[in-house]
Amino acid sequence: MDLAAVFPGELAPIRGIILASESPEEAIRGVIAFCARFEPGKSARILEDALLAMAANGAVAQVS
């Protein structure tokens, strides 16, 4: 999954947060901190997309 395509524009920093994280927990904390600037509904959608992207990337990494 291309994280740049999933998180364009103002959400682009999420790609870096996910890739730089050493654990899923660290990635989730980073995304939550990043999303603090948005209204709750938007933050929830972004976090959901991030969790799906991390799960998809993890599944691909295990198969590769």
Residue, then its C-alpha position, 0 to 999 in steps of 0.5 A: m500500500d502506498l502511504a503517500a497515496v493514502f495520506p496526501g496533502e495536509l495528511a502527508p506527515i502521517r506517512g513519516i510518522i508510520l515509517a519512523s515508528e519502531s512499533p505499532e503502538e508508537a505509530i498510533r500515538g504519533v498519529i493521535a498526536f498529529c490528529a489533535r489539531f482536527e475536529p473529532g470526527k475527522s481525527a477518527r477517520i484519519l486514525e481509522d485510515a492509519l490503522l488500516a494502512m498499518a495493518a495492510n503494510g504489516a500483512v504485505a511485509q509478512v508475505s514478502 
